[in-house]
Amino acid sequence: MARPAAVSITSPFLLTEEPSIAQQIASLGEARRFRAGEFVYRQGSLSDYFYQVIEGRLRIYLTRADGSERVLSYAEPGAGIGESTCFDGLPRYASCVATVDSRLVAVSRRAVLEAGRREPEILMEITRRISRKARLFAMHIAADGLPARGRVALILDHLVEAYGVRCTEGVRLRTRYSLDELALILGVTRVTLSRELARLIGEGLVLRRGREIIVPDLAALRAVAGGYRP
């Protein structure tokens, strides 16, 4: 399925794989269905499988020592999840749970390595995906060092850049997030998010149309985030 063209290609949330290669990777696996609330994998588990999202939506998060959770990302159709720990053989560093009924393709490490001998671009794509995960962690670390205002601006910048489509008012985030979901990604309370988002809206840096978020000027929002690019 074709996706609307994204604004640019520098966000770690962005799905940049070549569609034909993504299809080749998906063809190596088997379809699995997960109901809303069902875990695809849990933090600390071992597996030689990773997954490609076909339908649905999933939440990827890690659990801290004190029991609190930090959301790393939400996986949308087309995303690959679980590649890093599939290939390094170490325990999963995060959990993945379906937020709605979802359909995924499970691909084994062995199948990728065998196919990669015939088609090296498959291994290059896996490398690109793992590299983006490293950038995602870098973005979260950078965000944690910012005040709440800059943190909100930084994550919104990357989300709109990754999943944004042009509209008459600027760039619209086509993937809708609730305030609770955004707060979990940011690592702030819902109250803090609402306050900082209201400030950005009041300054004209962000527009809201129901649950839709529109950014009139990405450069202006990026300036609030300090211009950080992982």
C-alpha positions in Angstrom: 0.0 0.0 0.0 1.4 3.4 -1.0 2.0 5.9 1.8 1.7 9.7 1.4 5.1 11.2 0.8 6.8 12.3 4.1 8.2 15.7 4.6 11.8 14.6 4.8 14.0 11.6 5.7 15.9 12.6 8.9 13.5 11.4 11.6 14.3 8.1 13.4 10.5 7.4 13.3 10.6 7.4 9.6 10.0 4.2 7.5 12.7 4.6 4.9 13.0 1.0 3.5 12.7 0.4 -0.2 9.2 -1.1 -0.6 10.4 -3.9 -2.9 13.0 -5.0 -0.3 10.4 -4.7 2.5 8.2 -7.0 0.6 11.0 -9.5 0.1 11.6 -9.5 3.8 8.0 -10.0 4.6 7.7 -12.9 2.2 10.3 -14.7 4.3 7.9 -14.9 7.3 4.6 -16.2 8.4 1.5 -14.1 9.3 0.5 -13.9 12.9 -2.5 -12.1 14.5 -2.5 -10.4 17.9 -5.5 -9.1 19.7 -5.6 -5.7 21.4 -3.7 -6.0 24.7 -1.8 -9.1 23.6 2.0 -9.1 23.8 4.1 -9.7 20.7 7.1 -10.0 23.0 8.1 -9.0 26.5 11.2 -7.3 27.9 13.8 -9.8 29.0 12.6 -12.6 26.6 14.8 -14.3 24.0 13.8 -14.8 20.4 15.3 -15.3 16.9 12.3 -13.6 15.3 11.5 -10.1 14.4 8.3 -8.7 13.0 6.9 -6.5 10.2 3.6 -4.7 10.8 1.0 -5.3 8.2 -2.1 -4.0 9.9 -2.9 -2.4 13.3 -0.8 -0.5 15.8 1.6 -1.5 18.5 3.2 0.1 21.5 6.9 -0.4 22.2 8.0 0.5 25.7 10.6 -0.4 28.3 9.9 -1.0 32.0 12.3 0.7 34.4 13.6 -0.8 37.7 11.0 1.2 39.7 8.2 -0.4 37.6 7.4 2.8 35.6 7.2 2.6 31.8 8.7 4.7 29.0 7.2 4.4 25.6 9.8 4.4 22.8 7.5 4.5 19.9 4.2 3.3 18.3 4.6 0.9 15.4 2.4 1.6 12.4 1.8 -0.6 9.2 5.1 -0.9 7.4 7.3 -0.8 10.5 9.8 -3.4 11.5 10.1 -4.3 15.2 12.4 -6.4 17.2 15.3 -6.6 14.7 18.1 -5.6 17.1 17.6 -8.3 19.7 16.8 -10.9 17.0 20.2 -10.6 15.6 22.4 -9.9 18.7 20.9 -12.9 20.5 20.5 -11.0 23.8 17.3 -10.5 25.8 14.7 -8.0 24.5 15.3 -4.6 26.0 11.7 -3.5 25.5 8.2 -5.0 25.3 5.8 -4.8 22.4 2.0 -5.0 22.8 -0.8 -4.6 20.3 -3.0 -1.5 21.1 -5.6 -2.7 18.5 -6.1 -6.0 16.8 -3.1 -6.3 14.5 -1.6 -8.5 11.9 2.2 -9.0 11.7 4.6 -11.1 9.8 7.2 -13.0 11.9 10.5 -13.4 10.2 13.3 -15.7 11.5 16.9 -14.7 11.8 17.9 -17.9 9.8 15.5 -17.0 6.9 17.0 -13.5 6.6 20.6 -14.7 6.7 19.9 -17.4 4.0 18.1 -14.9 1.8 20.8 -12.3 2.4 23.4 -14.5 0.8 21.4 -14.3 -2.4 20.2 -10.7 -2.0 22.7 -8.5 0.0 20.3 -5.6 0.0 18.1 -7.5 2.4 21.0 -7.4 5.0 21.5 -3.7 4.2 17.9 -3.0 5.0 18.1 -4.8 8.3 21.2 -2.8 9.1 19.3 0.5 8.3 16.5 -0.5 10.5 18.8 -1.3 13.5 20.6 2.0 12.9 17.3 3.9 13.1 16.5 2.3 16.4 19.9 3.6 17.7 18.8 7.1 16.5 15.5 6.7 18.2 17.3 6.1 21.5 19.5 9.1 20.9 16.5 11.2 20.3 14.9 10.1 23.6 18.2 10.8 25.5 18.4 14.3 23.9 14.7 15.0 24.8 15.3 14.0 28.4 17.9 16.7 28.7 15.5 19.4 27.5 12.9 21.4 29.5 9.3 20.3 28.9 8.7 22.9 26.2 11.7 21.8 24.2 10.8 18.1 24.7 7.3 18.5 23.4 8.6 20.5 20.4 11.3 17.9 19.6 9.1 14.9 19.6 6.3 16.7 17.7 8.9 17.8 15.1 10.1 14.3 14.5 6.6 12.8 14.5 5.3 15.3 12.0 8.4 14.9 9.9 8.0 11.1 9.9 4.3 10.9 9.4 3.4 14.3 8.0 1.7 15.2 4.8 1.4 18.6 3.3 -1.9 20.5 3.7 -3.0 24.1 3.1 -2.1 25.1 6.7 1.3 23.5 6.8 2.2 19.9 7.6 -0.5 17.6 9.1 0.4 14.6 11.3 -1.6 11.9 9.5 -1.1 9.4 12.4 -3.3 10.5 15.3 -2.1 10.4 18.8 -4.1 10.9 22.0 -2.7 13.2 24.7 -2.0 10.2 26.8 0.0 8.5 24.1 2.1 11.6 23.4 2.7 12.1 27.2 4.0 8.5 27.4 6.4 9.0 24.5 7.6 12.3 26.0 8.0 10.9 29.5 5.9 13.7 31.0 2.5 13.9 32.7 -0.6 14.5 30.7 -1.0 17.8 32.6 2.5 19.0 31.6 1.9 18.0 28.0 -1.4 19.8 27.8 0.2 23.0 29.3 3.1 23.0 26.9 1.0 22.1 23.9 -1.4 24.9 24.7 1.6 27.3 24.8 2.8 26.2 21.4 -0.8 26.5 20.1 -1.1 30.0 21.6 2.1 31.0 19.8 0.9 29.7 16.5 3.6 27.1 16.3 1.1 24.2 16.4 -2.6 24.0 15.3 -5.1 21.4 16.6 -8.2 20.3 14.7 -9.8 17.8 17.0 -7.1 15.1 17.4 -5.2 16.2 14.4 -2.0 18.1 14.8 -0.8 20.6 12.2 2.6 22.4 12.2 2.5 25.6 10.0 6.3 26.0 10.0 8.6 23.0 10.8 11.7 25.3 11.0 10.0 27.4 13.7 9.0 24.4 15.8 12.5 23.0 15.4 14.0 26.2 16.7 12.1 25.7 20.0 13.6 22.1 20.2 17.0 23.6 19.8 17.5 22.2 16.3 18.6 18.8 17.5 18.7 16.1 14.8 19.8 12.6 15.9 
